[in-house]
């Protein structure tokens, strides 16, 4: 979810912005906590959180290699490791049972989708065509995993689903030739997007359990094809971003079960908001630029009220990654030293 969304953002003017921190405001009940680093490490990032408050992501080691990690609800970190011969891994999704999914960079330099059992045993996931690169993005409570497979030689990236019975379902590329999966709910509905190879077009997508692909609408008057569905909750409500009337700018949105789009708004005087997570209570998290073009983390209540989340003193670029049904939020901020670190808001 995160790589695809960032590719879209890099195609916009956001890539050229340099953030300078200003004080943030938030409701008095929301606090931020920096999560532990690996021994000897300097940085980390959070990518997902489950209903029990377990957060997954990655953290660097003293040798500067990145390793998949998880933090329990108390904040203790566990190095999940990687496959034999690899020195790099990342965790991108976790379900309620504690199954974790992500990918590893093999000794050959190829990316391969992997999963970790709740006890920490790692296994690679099969692909449709031997030798293809693959990535796992999310796993639901039934054990279904979604991600991508890069079809070698075809210039295409297909969204695929690894089913609990061991089979693989090819969900295709979506409306363009590069598909990406971001989340899957317990009904088996997948959120994501589809983009062109040159990143000149991207649309939000939804794939039903039976494989039916739907291109989700943009906001009226959008100047270009720009969008991604970053998450889907158990009720089938999706969140993400849509292009607006100004080229290379976008706004956070939701899509109903029926596909109707609703704008969530921007920070006062700001631009480029994006929603990245939604829980089953309808609470949404994301980020956006304020009136001074400074990045802020945002929480939208189920009723649509917007709150700026606090950040660590001196840090910049607060970026939520997900929210669980208890309202705990996982994300990342960049410290004054320049190092990104994983955080929890609750």
Secondary structure, DSSP 8 states (H G I E B T S, - for coil): -HHHHHHHHHTSGGGG-----------TT--EEE----TT---EEEEEE-TT--EEEEEE-TTS-EEEEEE-TT--EEE----TT--EEEEEEE-TT--EEEEEE-TTS-EEEEEE-TT--EEE---SSTT-EEEEEEE-TTS-EEEEEEETTTTEEEEEEE-TTS-EEEEE-TTSSEEEEEEE-TT--EEEEEE-TTSS-EEEEEE-TT--EEE----TT-SS--EEEEEE-TTS-EEEEEE-SSTT-EEEEEE-TT--EEE---STT-EEEEEEEE-TT--EEEEEE-TTS-EEEEEE-TT--EEE----TT-EEEEEEEE-TT--EEEEEE-TTS-EEEEEE-
